[in-house]
Amino acid sequence: MQEANALHQARALYYDFFAGFFLYELVATRKNLFLQQIDILSTSPINESDGEYFAMLRAYVAKADSSDVLREYTHTFNLPFSASSVSPSTQEIHTEDTEQATQKGKKSKKPKIPNPQIFLYLSHYLEGCLNGESLLKVRTLVKKTHFRLNEQNFKESEEHFGFLLLLMRHLLQDPKTLAGDEAERDRLIQEIFTQAIAPMGLAIAEALAKREDLVCYHLVGLLLGSFLALEGHINS
């Protein structure tokens, strides 16, 4: 029982950690919490490479301003067009050998970087639209819990990836979020993961892992991929 509870708490920490990066409303307020969570999670990384990714992400978060992370969030998830490279301060964190912007009295131009939008809504991945049947299915799952969307604080719907991560965190951490016994809670956790999180989470992680023009979310994508692979094994 203690081992099971410890596993639930560890998984809950991961879900809360990623939720902070995928809900715009949380990004700007979590710098200190991100650092604390990274310090904890990096002590037992899922695989060896994750230890390096956590170290790089910690260095970025410690040095970056919250506006840098918000800028990456906006350009990655909200703006479906080509955009200039990330801010100079972010570039300095990404590579230490960045040359100065001026050379022989002329400013060097930042290259344009393809910026295809990465969607965070389940309906997009299952139906190719937003607010489709998937949203209704997710709401049916949410109604089985005591956890509800706070519309005053969050503007996204229940099928949003960030909201579903928070939902999983509460289910794993607080038994009161489910009206039923522990076995029923575990079945619901498995159902939410397989039907809602995995179908888009794996695609999101893969897309972010390929975005080497990003700093923060490239690393988040790599870490997310490792975690979802482990969750897939747990929930199989």
N, C-alpha and C positions, 0 to 999 in steps of 0.2 A: 504493500500500500504506500509506504513512504517513497519507494523508488518510482512508483507511478505518479505520485504527487510532484516529485522533483522533476520528472520529465515534463509534466504539464506546465510547471512554472517556467522551465527553460524554453519550452515552445511558446508560451505566452509572451515571454520577453522578446523573442525573435519577432513575433507578430506585431507587438507594440512598436518595436524598433523600426520595422519597415513601414508601418502605418504612418509614422511621423514624417517619412519622406514622400509618401504618396497622397497625403491630404494637405492641400495648400494652406489651410487654416492653421496647421500645426507646424509647418516648416520653420516659420520665423520665430517661434517661441521655444524651440527645443534644443538649442545649441548645447547648453550644459547637460541636458538629459542625453543627447546623442553621445557626448563624450563619456558619460557615465556608463551608458549601455555598451558602447564599444569596448570600454575597459573590461567589462564583465564578459562579454561574448568572446573577445579575443583570447581569453585565457584557455578556452577549449573550443577552438575553431572546428568546423565540420571536416575540413580537410586542410592540408598544409598550405595550399595557395591562399585560402581564406585568411590565414594569419597575416600574410603580406597585404592583402586587400584591406583588412581592418586597419593595419598600421598606416597605409596610405590615406585611407578615409579619415582617420583620426587627425593626421597632419593637416589635411584639407579643412576639416571642420574647425579645428583649433585656430587656424590662421584666417579663414574666410569670414567675411561679414555675412550676416543672414541674407542680405540682399543678393549676394552671389548665388546662394542656393536657390532662392526664389527666382532669380533670373534663369537659371538652368531649368527649373521646373516649368516656367512659362514657355521657354523656347522648345522644350521637349514634349510637353503634353498639351499646350494650348495654342501654339502658333504653327499651323501647317504650311510654312513657307521657308525659303532659304533665309538664313540670318547670318549676321556677322559672327565671328568667333566670340567665345566667352570673354568676359571682362579682363583687362590687363592683370588685375590682382589674382584672378583665378588662373590665368595662364602661367603666372610665376610659380604658383603652387604645383601646377601640372608638370612643368619642366623647368629645371633650374638653369638650363643653358639658353633660355630665351634671349634673343638679341634685343637691344634697345630699339625703340620705334623710329629713331632717326638715324640716318646714315648719310654722311656728306651733305647735311643740311636739308635732306628730303625725307619726308615721312614715308615709312613703309606701309603698304596697305595690307590689311588683314584679309586673308582669302575668304571667299564666301564658302560656307559649309552647307551641304544639303541638310535640310532639317525636316524630314517627314514626321508628321505628328504621330505620337504613340498614344493610342487610345486607352483609357482606363475604365471602360464600361463593358460589361459582359455581353450585352446585346450586339455590340460591334463585332465581337469575335464569333458569336454563334449565329447571328442573323444578318450581319452587315448593315445594321442600323443602330439608332439609339432609342432607348425607352421601348424596346420591343417586348415580346413574350417573356424573355429572360428576366426582365425586371419584375414581372408579376410572379414568376416562380421564386425569385429571391425573396420577395416580400412574404410569400407563403412560408418560406423557411424561417424568416425573421420572426414571424408571428408565433412560432413555436417556442420562442425565448421571451425573456423579460427585457431584452435589450432593444432600445428604440432609437431611431435617428433623431438627433437634436437639430431641428431645422433652423433654430436661431443661431447656432454656431457653425453648422455645416450646410453648404449649399448643394452638395451632391446628393444623388439618389442612392437607394440601397444597393444597386448593382455596381456602384463604384468600387474599384479595387481597394482603395484606402479604407472605405467603410467596412468592407468585408474582412479586412485584416484586423480592424478594431473589434469586430464582432467575434472573431476567432479568439482574440486575446481575452475577451471577457468570458467566453464560454470555458476556456481552459483555466482561467484564474479564479473565477467566481461562480460556484455552483448555483447561486441564486438567480443567475441569468437564464436558467432553464427550469421550466415547470415539469419536473420529472426526476427519475433516479439517475444515478451515474451512468449506467449502461445506456440509457436513452440519450443522455448528453453525448456520450462517445459516438453513438450512431449518428446523431445530428452533426457533430463535428466532421465526421467522415463524409456525410452527405454534402455539407457546405463546401468542403474542400474539393471533392470530386466533381461536383456539378457547377460550382461557381468560381472557385479560386484557381484551380489547376487549368481549366480551359483557356483562361486569359493570362494567368500569372506566368506560365511557362513561356508564352509568346512575348510578354512584356520583358521578362528577364533576358531572353535571347536578343530582343531588339536593342535593349540598353547595352548589353555586353558588346554589341557590334559598333556602338557609337563611341569610337575612340576620340571624337572631337569634344566629348563631354569630359568633365573631371569627376564630379560628385556622383552623378547618376550612372556613369559607366561602371564605377566600383560597386554602387548599390545593386546594379543589375547582375554583376558577377556573384555577389554574395547571395542575392535572392535566388539565383539559379541553383546554388548548392543547397540552400534551405528547402526549396520546393521539391528538389529531388529526394531529400530525406523525408519530407512530409509525405511524398507519394508512396514511399516504402512503408511508413507508419500507417497510412490510411488505406493501404491495399488490402 
